[in-house]
Structure formats: C-alpha cells, structure tokens
Amino acid sequence: MIGTVGAMGGLLAVKTSAHGLAPKEPPATKNTYEVGSSAVMTVTGPPIAITHGIVQVRITVANGRIVFVTATSLPRDNDDSWARSLIAAGILGREVVATQSARVDGVSGATYTSKAYMTSLQAAIDAVKG
C-alpha cells in the first residue's frame, strides 16, 4: 500500500510538470568557500521533473560573476533525449556565462529540457542574491 501511494505521488509530480503545472520545488542549496580575499560559491538549483526525466543545474560564482554552469542531472530515459539534453546543456551553459543571466534562448529540439534548465538555474541565481 505504501509503495503504491509513493509511486502515485511520483507519477503525479511528473504528470503535473509535463502539463505545465508547477509542483513545489525544493529550495536551491548553497556552499561558500573562501579563497584569498574573494569567496567562491556553488549553488545547486532544485531538480525539475519533466516528461523524460529530471533536470538540475549547478552554478559556480566568483567575485559576483557566474564562472561555471553545469547540469547535475539530465533526462536519460532514451538515447535521443539524453543526446539532445547534453547538447542543450552545453549551449545553455555557455550562454549563461556569457550573458550572466538566465535570460537566454532555449535550444530547438530540447524545449522541455531548456525550460527546466532555466527554472533550476534561476532558482540558483536567486539563492546567490540572497
């Protein structure tokens, strides 16, 4: 019985996310490291459920600038979505570092991954700002 309830909750989270209903997301997590006179901070955005899996983004901030962005989780339900997600994450990460913002265009062919990436990313950026 408990397994069924847990499975139903998981299905509901994926189903609502796939249909654009925003489930509650856990907060971003932040770690700060002192390096000389400047702080280096890593912030991981919340995991965002989409139809093909989970998208989660981590940023590294030094001297108030985003210096590195990586996806800690991408959809792996099939080879096609995995390949598209990898390509999208690379493009989005470079654009975010260049623009210092989550306001970048999504990647064609990876629309859901791009939107989830930006949602997780924006939460991480918001956590940096405090």
C-alpha positions as CSV (number, residue, x, y, z in Angstrom):
1,M,0.0,0.0,0.0
2,I,2.7,2.5,0.9
3,G,4.6,1.7,-2.3
4,T,1.5,2.4,-4.3
5,V,1.0,5.7,-2.6
6,G,4.7,6.7,-3.2
7,A,4.5,5.6,-6.8
8,M,1.3,7.6,-7.4
9,G,2.9,10.7,-5.8
10,G,5.9,10.3,-8.2
11,L,3.6,9.9,-11.2
12,L,1.6,12.9,-10.2
13,A,4.8,15.1,-9.9
14,V,5.9,14.0,-13.4
15,K,2.4,14.4,-14.8
16,T,1.8,17.9,-13.4
17,S,5.2,19.0,-14.6
18,A,4.7,17.7,-18.1
19,H,1.4,19.7,-18.3
20,G,2.9,22.9,-17.1
21,L,1.5,22.8,-13.6
22,A,4.3,23.9,-11.3
23,P,4.8,21.4,-8.4
24,K,6.5,22.8,-5.4
25,E,10.3,22.8,-5.9
26,P,12.8,22.3,-3.1
27,P,15.0,25.4,-2.5
28,A,18.4,25.8,-4.0
29,T,21.4,24.7,-1.9
30,K,24.4,26.9,-1.5
31,N,28.0,26.3,-0.5
32,T,30.6,29.1,0.0
33,Y,34.3,28.7,0.0
34,E,36.8,31.4,1.0
35,V,39.7,31.8,-1.5
36,G,42.1,34.6,-0.6
37,S,40.1,37.8,-0.5
38,S,37.2,36.5,-2.6
39,A,34.5,33.9,-2.0
40,V,33.7,31.2,-4.4
41,M,30.2,29.9,-4.1
42,T,28.5,26.9,-5.7
43,V,24.7,26.9,-5.8
44,T,22.6,24.0,-7.0
45,G,19.1,24.7,-8.2
46,P,16.2,22.4,-7.4
47,P,15.6,19.3,-9.5
48,I,12.9,20.0,-12.1
49,A,10.8,17.0,-13.3
50,I,9.9,16.8,-17.0
51,T,8.4,14.1,-19.1
52,H,11.7,12.4,-19.9
53,G,13.4,12.8,-16.5
54,I,15.0,15.3,-14.1
55,V,16.9,18.5,-14.9
56,Q,19.1,20.2,-12.3
57,V,21.7,22.9,-12.7
58,R,24.6,24.0,-10.5
59,I,26.4,27.3,-10.9
60,T,29.8,28.5,-9.6
61,V,30.1,32.2,-8.7
62,A,33.3,34.0,-8.0
63,N,33.6,37.7,-7.4
64,G,29.9,38.1,-8.0
65,R,30.1,36.6,-11.5
66,I,28.9,33.2,-12.8
67,V,32.1,31.5,-13.9
68,F,30.8,27.9,-14.5
69,V,27.4,26.2,-15.1
70,T,26.8,22.5,-15.2
71,A,23.8,20.3,-15.3
72,T,24.0,17.8,-12.4
73,S,21.0,15.9,-13.8
74,L,19.6,15.5,-17.3
75,P,16.9,13.2,-18.8
76,R,18.2,9.7,-19.6
77,D,15.0,7.9,-20.5
78,N,16.3,7.2,-24.0
79,D,19.4,7.8,-26.1
80,D,17.7,10.6,-28.1
81,S,16.6,12.7,-25.2
82,W,20.0,12.1,-23.5
83,A,21.9,13.3,-26.6
84,R,19.6,16.4,-27.1
85,S,19.9,17.2,-23.4
86,L,23.7,17.0,-23.4
87,I,23.9,19.3,-26.4
88,A,21.3,21.8,-24.9
89,A,23.1,21.9,-21.6
90,G,26.4,22.7,-23.2
91,I,24.9,25.5,-25.3
92,L,22.8,26.9,-22.4
93,G,25.8,26.9,-20.0
94,R,28.0,28.8,-22.4
95,E,25.2,31.4,-23.0
96,V,24.6,31.8,-19.3
97,V,28.3,32.5,-18.5
98,A,28.4,35.0,-21.5
99,T,25.2,36.9,-20.5
100,Q,25.4,36.4,-16.7
101,S,21.7,35.7,-16.8
102,A,19.0,33.1,-17.1
103,R,17.5,35.1,-19.9
104,V,18.8,33.1,-22.8
105,D,17.1,31.4,-25.7
106,G,16.1,27.8,-25.4
107,V,17.6,25.2,-27.6
108,S,15.5,24.0,-30.5
109,G,14.8,20.3,-30.2
110,A,15.2,20.4,-26.5
111,T,12.4,22.8,-25.4
112,Y,11.3,21.0,-22.2
113,T,14.9,20.5,-21.1
114,S,15.7,24.1,-21.9
115,K,12.7,25.4,-19.8
116,A,13.5,23.1,-16.9
117,Y,17.2,24.1,-17.1
118,M,16.3,27.8,-16.9
119,T,13.9,27.2,-14.0
120,S,16.6,25.4,-11.9
121,L,19.2,27.9,-13.0
122,Q,17.0,30.9,-12.0
123,A,16.5,29.4,-8.5
124,A,20.2,29.1,-8.1
125,I,20.8,32.7,-9.3
126,D,18.1,33.9,-6.8
127,A,19.8,32.0,-4.0
128,V,23.1,33.7,-4.7
129,K,21.4,37.1,-4.5
130,G,20.0,36.1,-1.2
